[in-house]
Amino acid sequence: MHEIGLSAKNLYVSYNDKPAVKNVSLDFASKQVTALIGPSGCGKSTFLRSLNRMNDTIPGAKVTGEIWIGDENINSPKTDVVSLRQKIGMVWQRPNPFHKSIYENIAFGPRYHGIKNKKKLDEIVEESLKKAALWNETKDRLHTSALALSGGQQQRLCIARSIAVKPSIILMDEPASALDPVSTAKIEELITELKQEYCIIIVTHNMQQAARISEKTAFFLMGDLVEYDSTDKMFTDPQKKQTSDYISGRFG
Amino acid sequence: MAQSKQHESKPHLVEEWVGKVYTALCILFLVVTIFSMVYFVASKGLTTFFKDKVNVIDLLTGIKWNPGGDPPLFGALPFIFGSFSTSILAAVIAAPLAFCAAVFMIEIAPKFGRKYLQPVIELLAGIPSVVYGFVGLSVIVPLFRDIFPGQGIGIAAGALVLSVMILPTITTIATDALASLPSGLKEGSYALGSTRWQTIYRIVLPTMLPALMTGVVLGIARAFGEALAVQMVIGNAPHIPGSLFESTSTLTSAITLSMGNTVMGSTHNNALWSLALILMTMTFVFVFIVRWLERRSKI
Protein backbone atom coordinates (compact mmCIF):
# COMPACT_ATOMS: atom_id res chain seq x y z
CA MET A 1 0.00 0.00 0.00
CA HIS A 2 1.22 3.45 -0.87
CA GLU A 3 1.74 6.13 1.67
CA ILE A 4 -1.08 8.69 1.91
CA GLY A 5 -0.04 11.98 0.27
CA LEU A 6 -3.14 13.95 0.98
CA SER A 7 -6.40 13.16 2.63
CA ALA A 8 -9.71 14.99 2.59
CA LYS A 9 -12.21 14.37 5.36
CA ASN A 10 -15.86 15.40 5.16
CA LEU A 11 -15.07 18.20 2.74
CA TYR A 12 -18.02 20.42 2.02
CA VAL A 13 -17.80 23.33 -0.44
CA SER A 14 -20.48 25.89 -1.23
CA TYR A 15 -20.66 28.96 -3.43
CA ASN A 16 -22.96 31.60 -1.93
CA ASP A 17 -24.63 28.88 0.16
CA LYS A 18 -25.23 26.68 -2.88
CA PRO A 19 -23.53 23.35 -2.23
CA ALA A 20 -21.01 22.29 -4.88
CA VAL A 21 -19.24 19.47 -3.06
CA LYS A 22 -21.08 17.53 -0.38
CA ASN A 23 -19.28 15.75 2.39
CA VAL A 24 -16.52 14.11 0.39
CA SER A 25 -13.82 12.05 2.04
CA LEU A 26 -10.95 10.82 -0.11
CA ASP A 27 -7.42 9.58 0.48
CA PHE A 28 -4.81 10.18 -2.19
CA ALA A 29 -1.75 7.99 -2.28
CA SER A 30 1.61 9.57 -2.95
CA LYS A 31 3.50 8.40 -6.03
CA GLN A 32 0.23 7.57 -7.71
CA VAL A 33 -2.11 9.24 -10.15
CA THR A 34 -5.68 9.65 -9.00
CA ALA A 35 -8.25 10.70 -11.59
CA LEU A 36 -11.42 12.61 -10.73
CA ILE A 37 -14.11 12.04 -13.32
CA GLY A 38 -17.74 13.05 -13.69
CA PRO A 39 -19.99 15.23 -15.83
CA SER A 40 -19.53 19.03 -15.99
CA GLY A 41 -20.68 20.78 -12.85
CA CYS A 42 -20.36 17.67 -10.68
CA GLY A 43 -17.97 19.40 -8.31
CA LYS A 44 -14.73 17.67 -9.24
CA SER A 45 -12.91 20.89 -10.20
CA THR A 46 -14.28 22.66 -7.15
CA PHE A 47 -13.04 19.82 -5.00
CA LEU A 48 -9.61 20.04 -6.64
CA ARG A 49 -9.41 23.80 -6.11
CA SER A 50 -10.20 23.35 -2.43
CA LEU A 51 -7.15 21.19 -1.91
CA ASN A 52 -4.67 24.05 -2.31
CA ARG A 53 -7.08 26.65 -0.95
CA MET A 54 -7.57 28.32 -4.34
CA ASN A 55 -11.22 28.72 -3.41
CA ASP A 56 -10.05 31.32 -0.89
CA THR A 57 -9.71 33.74 -3.80
CA ILE A 58 -13.33 33.33 -4.90
CA PRO A 59 -15.80 35.58 -3.10
CA GLY A 60 -18.72 33.62 -1.67
CA ALA A 61 -16.89 30.28 -1.58
CA LYS A 62 -16.94 28.39 1.70
CA VAL A 63 -14.96 25.25 2.43
CA THR A 64 -15.54 23.20 5.57
CA GLY A 65 -14.03 19.90 6.58
CA GLU A 66 -10.45 18.78 6.95
CA ILE A 67 -7.61 18.35 4.50
CA TRP A 68 -4.62 16.55 5.90
CA ILE A 69 -1.09 16.57 4.60
CA GLY A 70 0.93 14.49 7.01
CA ASP A 71 -0.20 15.62 10.44
CA GLU A 72 -1.30 19.10 9.41
CA ASN A 73 -4.87 20.09 8.67
CA ILE A 74 -4.36 22.66 5.92
CA ASN A 75 -7.98 23.74 5.83
CA SER A 76 -7.58 25.61 9.08
CA PRO A 77 -7.55 29.40 9.27
CA LYS A 78 -4.13 29.18 10.94
CA THR A 79 -2.51 27.60 7.88
CA ASP A 80 -0.01 29.75 6.05
CA VAL A 81 -1.55 29.56 2.58
CA VAL A 82 1.60 30.84 0.90
CA SER A 83 3.81 28.04 2.17
CA LEU A 84 1.00 25.54 1.68
CA ARG A 85 0.84 26.33 -2.03
CA GLN A 86 4.54 25.66 -2.19
CA LYS A 87 3.75 22.07 -1.22
CA ILE A 88 0.91 21.73 -3.72
CA GLY A 89 1.48 22.65 -7.35
CA MET A 90 -1.36 23.29 -9.76
CA VAL A 91 -1.81 23.12 -13.52
CA TRP A 92 -4.87 24.39 -15.35
CA GLN A 93 -6.87 23.50 -18.40
CA ARG A 94 -5.56 26.40 -20.43
CA PRO A 95 -1.81 26.96 -20.24
CA ASN A 96 -1.23 30.22 -18.41
CA PRO A 97 2.45 31.12 -18.79
CA PHE A 98 3.37 34.54 -17.46
CA HIS A 99 4.24 37.14 -20.07
CA LYS A 100 7.91 36.71 -19.32
CA SER A 101 10.81 34.65 -20.60
CA ILE A 102 10.87 30.88 -20.20
CA TYR A 103 13.57 31.24 -17.55
CA GLU A 104 11.64 33.86 -15.60
CA ASN A 105 8.50 31.73 -15.67
CA ILE A 106 10.30 28.92 -13.88
CA ALA A 107 12.36 31.14 -11.57
CA PHE A 108 9.29 33.09 -10.48
CA GLY A 109 8.22 30.69 -7.75
CA PRO A 110 11.62 29.79 -6.25
CA ARG A 111 12.59 33.45 -6.17
CA TYR A 112 9.60 34.22 -3.97
CA HIS A 113 10.50 31.46 -1.65
CA GLY A 114 13.79 33.10 -0.96
CA ILE A 115 16.23 31.70 -3.51
CA LYS A 116 18.28 34.62 -4.81
CA ASN A 117 21.47 32.86 -5.82
CA LYS A 118 21.79 32.98 -9.60
CA LYS A 119 23.58 29.63 -9.87
CA LYS A 120 21.01 27.92 -7.69
CA LEU A 121 18.19 29.39 -9.81
CA ASP A 122 19.90 28.22 -13.00
CA GLU A 123 20.04 24.73 -11.57
CA ILE A 124 16.39 24.76 -10.58
CA VAL A 125 15.35 26.00 -14.02
CA GLU A 126 17.34 23.30 -15.77
CA GLU A 127 16.16 20.55 -13.45
CA SER A 128 12.50 21.58 -13.68
CA LEU A 129 12.58 21.83 -17.46
CA LYS A 130 14.28 18.45 -17.70
CA LYS A 131 11.65 16.87 -15.48
CA ALA A 132 8.92 18.41 -17.63
CA ALA A 133 10.63 17.05 -20.77
CA LEU A 134 11.02 20.54 -22.15
CA TRP A 135 14.75 21.13 -21.67
CA ASN A 136 15.91 19.96 -25.09
CA GLU A 137 13.39 22.12 -26.89
CA THR A 138 14.08 25.26 -24.88
CA LYS A 139 17.67 25.21 -23.64
CA ASP A 140 18.82 27.54 -26.43
CA ARG A 141 16.04 30.03 -25.96
CA LEU A 142 15.57 30.25 -22.20
CA HIS A 143 15.47 34.01 -22.29
CA THR A 144 12.93 34.36 -25.07
CA SER A 145 9.23 34.90 -24.42
CA ALA A 146 7.29 31.94 -23.10
CA LEU A 147 4.36 33.03 -25.24
CA ALA A 148 6.21 32.00 -28.39
CA LEU A 149 5.97 28.34 -27.35
CA SER A 150 3.26 26.07 -28.73
CA GLY A 151 0.22 25.23 -26.60
CA GLY A 152 1.61 21.86 -25.59
CA GLN A 153 5.01 23.32 -24.76
CA GLN A 154 3.33 26.07 -22.74
CA GLN A 155 1.47 23.46 -20.75
CA ARG A 156 4.69 21.56 -20.04
CA LEU A 157 6.25 24.88 -19.04
CA CYS A 158 3.41 25.37 -16.56
CA ILE A 159 4.09 21.91 -15.17
CA ALA A 160 7.81 22.75 -14.93
CA ARG A 161 6.90 26.00 -13.21
CA SER A 162 4.92 24.19 -10.55
CA ILE A 163 7.66 21.57 -10.06
CA ALA A 164 10.20 24.35 -9.52
CA VAL A 165 8.89 25.15 -6.04
CA LYS A 166 9.41 21.49 -5.11
CA PRO A 167 5.87 20.45 -4.20
CA SER A 168 4.94 16.94 -3.09
CA ILE A 169 1.49 17.07 -4.63
CA ILE A 170 0.44 18.30 -8.09
CA LEU A 171 -3.15 19.14 -8.92
CA MET A 172 -4.13 19.12 -12.58
CA ASP A 173 -7.41 20.47 -13.87
CA GLU A 174 -7.98 18.92 -17.31
CA PRO A 175 -4.38 19.62 -18.28
CA ALA A 176 -4.69 18.24 -21.81
CA SER A 177 -8.20 19.19 -22.84
CA ALA A 178 -7.06 22.27 -24.77
CA LEU A 179 -4.29 20.41 -26.60
CA ASP A 180 -3.98 18.40 -29.79
CA PRO A 181 -3.53 14.60 -29.61
CA VAL A 182 0.26 14.70 -30.01
CA SER A 183 0.71 17.22 -27.21
CA THR A 184 -1.80 15.29 -25.13
CA ALA A 185 0.26 12.13 -25.51
CA LYS A 186 3.35 14.03 -24.36
CA ILE A 187 1.57 15.38 -21.31
CA GLU A 188 0.30 11.91 -20.41
CA GLU A 189 3.77 10.47 -20.79
CA LEU A 190 5.04 13.22 -18.54
CA ILE A 191 2.40 12.52 -15.89
CA THR A 192 3.36 8.85 -15.88
CA GLU A 193 6.97 9.96 -15.43
CA LEU A 194 6.17 12.42 -12.65
CA LYS A 195 4.15 10.03 -10.54
CA GLN A 196 7.35 8.34 -9.44
CA GLU A 197 7.95 11.37 -7.28
CA TYR A 198 4.67 13.15 -6.74
CA CYS A 199 1.14 12.59 -5.61
CA ILE A 200 -0.84 13.59 -8.70
CA ILE A 201 -4.55 14.38 -8.67
CA ILE A 202 -6.02 15.00 -12.09
CA VAL A 203 -9.48 16.10 -13.19
CA THR A 204 -10.33 14.81 -16.64
CA HIS A 205 -13.29 14.58 -18.98
CA ASN A 206 -11.51 12.04 -21.07
CA MET A 207 -12.37 8.56 -19.84
CA GLN A 208 -9.64 6.90 -21.91
CA GLN A 209 -7.15 9.28 -20.40
CA ALA A 210 -8.23 8.37 -16.89
CA ALA A 211 -7.94 4.69 -17.80
CA ARG A 212 -4.50 5.17 -19.37
CA ILE A 213 -2.71 7.15 -16.70
CA SER A 214 -4.36 6.71 -13.32
CA GLU A 215 -4.12 4.06 -10.64
CA LYS A 216 -7.26 5.13 -8.88
CA THR A 217 -10.39 6.85 -10.06
CA ALA A 218 -13.07 8.77 -8.18
CA PHE A 219 -16.44 9.38 -9.79
CA PHE A 220 -18.36 12.51 -8.81
CA LEU A 221 -22.00 13.28 -9.51
CA MET A 222 -23.96 16.34 -8.39
CA GLY A 223 -21.45 17.17 -5.71
CA ASP A 224 -21.37 13.67 -4.27
CA LEU A 225 -18.57 11.16 -4.41
CA VAL A 226 -20.32 8.16 -5.95
CA GLU A 227 -17.52 5.65 -6.16
CA TYR A 228 -13.80 5.49 -5.51
CA ASP A 229 -11.71 2.49 -6.40
CA SER A 230 -8.75 1.32 -8.42
CA THR A 231 -9.03 2.45 -12.04
CA ASP A 232 -9.04 -1.12 -13.36
CA LYS A 233 -11.96 -2.04 -11.17
CA MET A 234 -13.88 1.16 -11.93
CA PHE A 235 -13.68 0.63 -15.65
CA THR A 236 -14.29 -3.11 -15.74
CA ASP A 237 -16.53 -3.80 -12.79
CA PRO A 238 -18.08 -0.65 -11.29
CA GLN A 239 -20.18 -1.27 -8.20
CA LYS A 240 -22.72 1.49 -8.70
CA LYS A 241 -25.18 1.81 -11.56
CA GLN A 242 -24.49 5.55 -12.04
CA THR A 243 -20.79 4.83 -12.49
CA SER A 244 -21.31 2.19 -15.11
CA ASP A 245 -23.85 4.40 -16.91
CA TYR A 246 -21.38 7.27 -17.02
CA ILE A 247 -18.37 5.22 -18.00
CA SER A 248 -20.22 3.43 -20.76
CA GLY A 249 -21.46 6.75 -22.09
CA ARG A 250 -25.14 6.34 -21.35
CA PHE A 251 -25.25 9.87 -19.95
CA GLY A 252 -22.98 12.86 -19.32
CA MET B 1 -41.46 30.47 -55.56
CA ALA B 2 -38.59 31.64 -57.71
CA GLN B 3 -40.68 34.56 -58.87
CA SER B 4 -41.47 35.79 -55.39
CA LYS B 5 -37.81 35.55 -54.47
CA GLN B 6 -36.89 37.77 -57.37
CA HIS B 7 -39.54 40.16 -56.26
CA GLU B 8 -38.15 40.37 -52.75
CA SER B 9 -34.53 40.70 -53.67
CA LYS B 10 -34.91 44.16 -55.22
CA PRO B 11 -35.76 46.21 -52.10
CA HIS B 12 -32.92 44.39 -50.35
CA LEU B 13 -30.49 45.51 -53.00
CA VAL B 14 -31.66 49.10 -52.70
CA GLU B 15 -31.33 48.95 -48.94
CA GLU B 16 -27.84 47.53 -49.26
CA TRP B 17 -26.89 50.26 -51.71
CA VAL B 18 -28.31 53.08 -49.59
CA GLY B 19 -26.50 51.77 -46.52
CA LYS B 20 -23.21 51.51 -48.35
CA VAL B 21 -23.45 54.98 -49.86
CA TYR B 22 -24.56 56.58 -46.61
CA THR B 23 -21.75 55.11 -44.51
CA ALA B 24 -19.24 55.89 -47.26
CA LEU B 25 -20.38 59.52 -47.31
CA CYS B 26 -19.98 59.79 -43.55
CA ILE B 27 -16.43 58.51 -43.62
CA LEU B 28 -15.67 60.72 -46.62
CA PHE B 29 -16.91 63.74 -44.68
CA LEU B 30 -14.66 62.83 -41.72
CA VAL B 31 -11.61 62.27 -43.86
CA VAL B 32 -12.14 65.48 -45.83
CA THR B 33 -12.59 67.46 -42.60
CA ILE B 34 -9.42 66.10 -41.07
CA PHE B 35 -7.38 66.60 -44.23
CA SER B 36 -8.61 70.13 -44.74
CA MET B 37 -7.75 70.99 -41.14
CA VAL B 38 -4.29 69.56 -41.49
CA TYR B 39 -3.86 71.34 -44.79
CA PHE B 40 -5.12 74.63 -43.40
CA VAL B 41 -2.94 74.60 -40.29
CA ALA B 42 0.06 73.43 -42.26
CA SER B 43 -0.30 76.00 -45.02
CA LYS B 44 -0.77 78.80 -42.50
CA GLY B 45 1.96 77.56 -40.21
CA LEU B 46 4.47 77.11 -43.00
CA THR B 47 3.94 80.67 -44.24
CA THR B 48 6.25 81.85 -41.48
CA PHE B 49 9.07 79.90 -43.05
CA PHE B 50 8.34 80.49 -46.73
CA LYS B 51 6.96 84.05 -46.83
CA ASP B 52 8.44 85.61 -43.72
CA LYS B 53 11.72 83.75 -44.26
CA VAL B 54 12.08 82.59 -40.67
CA ASN B 55 14.50 79.71 -40.23
CA VAL B 56 12.85 76.52 -38.85
CA ILE B 57 15.80 75.87 -36.58
CA ASP B 58 15.66 79.43 -35.26
CA LEU B 59 11.99 79.02 -34.45
CA LEU B 60 12.45 75.71 -32.69
CA THR B 61 15.55 76.70 -30.71
CA GLY B 62 15.30 80.48 -30.27
CA ILE B 63 14.49 81.66 -26.78
CA LYS B 64 13.26 85.17 -27.53
CA TRP B 65 9.66 85.60 -28.66
CA ASN B 66 8.46 88.97 -29.95
CA PRO B 67 6.97 88.56 -33.42
CA GLY B 68 5.34 91.98 -33.36
CA GLY B 69 8.52 93.80 -32.29
CA ASP B 70 11.29 95.45 -34.28
CA PRO B 71 13.19 93.37 -35.21
CA PRO B 72 10.60 90.58 -34.82
CA LEU B 73 11.86 87.60 -32.81
CA PHE B 74 10.52 84.10 -33.37
CA GLY B 75 12.05 81.93 -30.66
CA ALA B 76 9.36 79.39 -29.69
CA LEU B 77 11.52 77.23 -27.46
CA PRO B 78 10.08 78.64 -24.20
CA PHE B 79 6.59 77.57 -25.30
CA ILE B 80 7.74 74.15 -26.44
CA PHE B 81 9.64 73.72 -23.19
CA GLY B 82 6.63 74.91 -21.18
CA SER B 83 4.23 72.55 -22.94
CA PHE B 84 6.48 69.52 -22.56
CA SER B 85 7.51 70.18 -18.98
CA THR B 86 3.98 70.82 -17.70
CA SER B 87 2.42 67.84 -19.45
CA ILE B 88 5.18 65.37 -18.64
CA LEU B 89 5.33 66.53 -15.03
CA ALA B 90 1.54 66.21 -14.86
CA ALA B 91 1.80 62.63 -16.10
CA VAL B 92 4.54 61.88 -13.58
CA ILE B 93 2.24 63.07 -10.80
CA ALA B 94 -0.93 61.48 -12.16
CA ALA B 95 0.30 58.09 -13.44
CA PRO B 96 1.26 56.48 -10.11
CA LEU B 97 -1.96 57.73 -8.54
CA ALA B 98 -3.99 56.43 -11.47
CA PHE B 99 -2.25 53.02 -11.45
CA CYS B 100 -2.80 52.61 -7.73
CA ALA B 101 -6.44 53.69 -8.04
CA ALA B 102 -6.92 51.15 -10.85
CA VAL B 103 -5.27 48.39 -8.80
CA PHE B 104 -7.55 49.21 -5.89
CA MET B 105 -10.66 49.20 -8.05
CA ILE B 106 -9.89 45.97 -9.86
CA GLU B 107 -7.82 43.88 -7.47
CA ILE B 108 -8.51 45.03 -3.93
CA ALA B 109 -12.13 46.12 -3.80
CA PRO B 110 -13.73 45.25 -7.13
CA LYS B 111 -17.35 45.58 -6.01
CA PHE B 112 -17.01 48.90 -4.21
CA GLY B 113 -14.55 50.23 -6.77
CA ARG B 114 -16.65 49.49 -9.82
CA LYS B 115 -19.82 50.77 -8.22
CA TYR B 116 -18.71 53.96 -6.50
CA LEU B 117 -15.11 54.91 -7.24
CA GLN B 118 -15.13 54.60 -11.01
CA PRO B 119 -18.15 56.89 -11.54
CA VAL B 120 -16.58 59.47 -9.23
CA ILE B 121 -13.31 59.42 -11.15
CA GLU B 122 -15.13 59.61 -14.47
CA LEU B 123 -16.97 62.63 -13.08
CA LEU B 124 -13.62 64.43 -12.90
CA ALA B 125 -13.39 64.16 -16.68
CA GLY B 126 -16.63 66.08 -17.10
CA ILE B 127 -15.63 69.17 -15.12
CA PRO B 128 -15.00 72.11 -17.50
CA SER B 129 -11.37 73.15 -17.72
CA VAL B 130 -12.13 76.73 -16.71
CA VAL B 131 -13.26 75.38 -13.34
CA TYR B 132 -9.97 73.55 -12.92
CA GLY B 133 -8.12 76.73 -13.85
CA PHE B 134 -10.16 78.76 -11.44
CA VAL B 135 -9.56 76.36 -8.57
CA GLY B 136 -5.88 76.29 -9.46
CA LEU B 137 -5.70 80.06 -9.48
CA SER B 138 -7.50 80.53 -6.17
CA VAL B 139 -6.13 77.53 -4.23
CA ILE B 140 -2.89 76.16 -5.66
CA VAL B 141 -1.26 79.43 -6.72
CA PRO B 142 -1.71 81.17 -3.30
CA LEU B 143 -0.57 78.00 -1.55
CA PHE B 144 2.62 77.78 -3.63
CA ARG B 145 3.16 81.51 -3.15
CA ASP B 146 3.18 81.00 0.62
CA ILE B 147 5.38 77.92 0.66
CA PHE B 148 7.87 78.45 -2.16
CA PRO B 149 9.78 81.52 -3.33
CA GLY B 150 8.14 83.31 -6.25
CA GLN B 151 4.60 84.19 -7.17
CA GLY B 152 3.12 80.74 -7.07
CA ILE B 153 2.42 80.70 -10.78
CA GLY B 154 4.52 78.57 -13.12
CA ILE B 155 5.20 75.03 -14.22
CA ALA B 156 4.47 73.47 -10.82
CA ALA B 157 1.00 75.00 -10.57
CA GLY B 158 0.25 74.21 -14.22
CA ALA B 159 1.40 70.61 -13.88
CA LEU B 160 -0.60 70.09 -10.70
CA VAL B 161 -3.80 71.39 -12.28
CA LEU B 162 -3.18 69.30 -15.40
CA SER B 163 -2.43 66.19 -13.37
CA VAL B 164 -5.90 66.33 -11.81
CA MET B 165 -7.40 66.86 -15.25
CA ILE B 166 -5.70 63.85 -16.83
CA LEU B 167 -6.19 61.59 -13.82
CA PRO B 168 -9.54 60.24 -15.10
CA THR B 169 -8.08 59.50 -18.55
CA ILE B 170 -5.20 57.45 -17.20
CA THR B 171 -7.29 55.79 -14.48
CA THR B 172 -10.02 54.71 -16.88
CA ILE B 173 -7.58 53.19 -19.33
CA ALA B 174 -5.57 51.54 -16.54
CA THR B 175 -8.75 50.09 -15.02
CA ASP B 176 -9.80 48.62 -18.35
CA ALA B 177 -6.30 47.28 -18.87
CA LEU B 178 -6.17 45.52 -15.51
CA ALA B 179 -9.65 44.12 -16.02
CA SER B 180 -8.56 42.60 -19.32
CA LEU B 181 -5.68 40.63 -17.82
CA PRO B 182 -5.60 37.20 -19.51
CA SER B 183 -7.45 34.76 -17.31
CA GLY B 184 -5.46 32.28 -15.32
CA LEU B 185 -2.37 34.41 -14.78
CA LYS B 186 -3.37 35.50 -11.30
CA GLU B 187 -4.33 31.96 -10.26
CA GLY B 188 -1.06 30.73 -11.70
CA SER B 189 0.82 33.16 -9.53
CA TYR B 190 -1.21 32.41 -6.39
CA ALA B 191 -0.76 28.69 -6.90
CA LEU B 192 3.01 29.17 -6.77
CA GLY B 193 2.63 30.69 -3.35
CA SER B 194 2.76 34.39 -4.22
CA THR B 195 0.92 36.83 -2.06
CA ARG B 196 -1.61 39.21 -3.57
CA TRP B 197 0.84 42.09 -3.53
CA GLN B 198 3.56 40.03 -5.24
CA THR B 199 1.03 38.98 -7.84
CA ILE B 200 0.00 42.57 -8.53
CA TYR B 201 3.55 43.85 -8.57
CA ARG B 202 5.22 41.02 -10.48
CA ILE B 203 2.47 39.70 -12.76
CA VAL B 204 -0.46 42.07 -13.17
CA LEU B 205 1.37 45.36 -13.67
CA PRO B 206 4.26 44.10 -15.88
CA THR B 207 1.86 42.13 -18.10
CA MET B 208 -0.35 45.14 -18.66
CA LEU B 209 2.48 47.68 -18.91
CA PRO B 210 2.02 48.54 -22.61
CA ALA B 211 -1.68 49.18 -22.03
CA LEU B 212 -0.90 51.27 -18.94
CA MET B 213 1.60 53.29 -20.96
CA THR B 214 -1.09 53.91 -23.58
CA GLY B 215 -3.09 55.60 -20.84
CA VAL B 216 -0.11 57.71 -19.82
CA VAL B 217 0.58 58.85 -23.38
CA LEU B 218 -3.08 59.72 -23.93
CA GLY B 219 -2.94 61.67 -20.66
CA ILE B 220 0.15 63.56 -21.83
CA ALA B 221 -1.55 64.26 -25.15
CA ARG B 222 -4.55 65.68 -23.37
CA ALA B 223 -2.36 67.81 -21.08
CA PHE B 224 -0.36 68.99 -24.09
CA GLY B 225 -3.46 70.27 -25.80
CA GLU B 226 -5.12 71.83 -22.77
CA ALA B 227 -5.11 75.64 -23.02
CA LEU B 228 -7.42 77.44 -20.66
CA ALA B 229 -6.66 75.89 -17.28
CA VAL B 230 -2.91 76.11 -17.83
CA GLN B 231 -3.08 79.63 -19.10
CA MET B 232 -4.79 80.72 -15.87
CA VAL B 233 -2.04 79.48 -13.58
CA ILE B 234 1.19 79.55 -15.56
CA GLY B 235 1.84 83.31 -15.79
CA ASN B 236 2.33 83.50 -19.57
CA ALA B 237 5.76 85.11 -19.66
CA PRO B 238 7.52 83.92 -22.83
CA HIS B 239 10.81 82.80 -21.39
CA ILE B 240 12.35 79.62 -20.03
CA PRO B 241 11.94 79.70 -16.26
CA GLY B 242 14.76 79.11 -13.80
CA SER B 243 12.50 77.25 -11.37
CA LEU B 244 9.18 75.48 -11.21
CA PHE B 245 7.63 78.51 -9.56
CA GLU B 246 8.49 81.12 -12.14
CA SER B 247 6.14 82.50 -14.76
CA THR B 248 6.40 80.80 -18.15
CA SER B 249 4.13 79.91 -21.05
CA THR B 250 2.99 77.03 -23.23
CA LEU B 251 2.19 76.64 -26.93
CA THR B 252 -1.52 76.61 -26.25
CA SER B 253 -1.59 79.58 -23.93
CA ALA B 254 0.59 81.62 -26.31
CA ILE B 255 -1.91 80.97 -29.10
CA THR B 256 -5.07 81.69 -27.12
CA LEU B 257 -3.66 84.85 -25.56
CA SER B 258 -2.50 86.52 -28.79
CA MET B 259 -4.75 85.11 -31.50
CA GLY B 260 -7.44 87.73 -31.00
CA ASN B 261 -4.99 90.61 -31.01
CA THR B 262 -3.26 89.93 -34.30
CA VAL B 263 -4.31 90.68 -37.84
CA MET B 264 -4.90 87.69 -40.08
CA GLY B 265 -1.96 87.32 -42.46
CA SER B 266 0.41 89.44 -40.39
CA THR B 267 3.81 88.06 -39.43
CA HIS B 268 2.73 87.72 -35.80
CA ASN B 269 -0.42 85.86 -36.79
CA ASN B 270 1.53 83.51 -39.04
CA ALA B 271 3.96 82.79 -36.22
CA LEU B 272 1.05 81.72 -34.02
CA TRP B 273 -0.04 79.34 -36.77
CA SER B 274 3.44 77.88 -36.68
CA LEU B 275 2.96 77.20 -32.97
CA ALA B 276 -0.34 75.52 -33.82
CA LEU B 277 1.48 73.40 -36.41
CA ILE B 278 4.01 72.28 -33.79
CA LEU B 279 1.14 71.44 -31.46
CA MET B 280 -0.64 69.44 -34.11
CA THR B 281 2.49 67.57 -35.15
CA MET B 282 3.15 66.64 -31.53
CA THR B 283 -0.41 65.35 -31.18
CA PHE B 284 0.18 63.12 -34.21
CA VAL B 285 3.38 61.86 -32.63
CA PHE B 286 1.44 60.99 -29.46
CA VAL B 287 -1.19 59.15 -31.49
CA PHE B 288 1.51 57.16 -33.26
CA ILE B 289 3.12 56.26 -29.93
CA VAL B 290 -0.25 55.04 -28.67
CA ARG B 291 -0.77 52.93 -31.80
CA TRP B 292 2.68 51.45 -31.43
CA LEU B 293 2.08 50.62 -27.76
CA GLU B 294 -1.24 49.00 -28.59
CA ARG B 295 0.39 46.82 -31.20
CA ARG B 296 2.98 45.78 -28.66
CA SER B 297 0.42 44.93 -26.01
CA LYS B 298 -1.30 42.44 -28.31
CA ILE B 299 0.91 39.43 -27.88
Interface residues (C-beta under 8 A of the other chain):
Chain A: N52 M54 T57 V82 S83 L84 R85 Q86 I88 G89 M90 W92 R94 N96 P97 F98 H99 K100 F108 G109 Y112 H113 S145 L147 C158 R161 S162 V165
Chain B: P182 S183 G184 L185 K186 E187 G188 S189 Y190 A191 L192 G193 S194 T195 Q198 R202 I203 P206 T207 I299
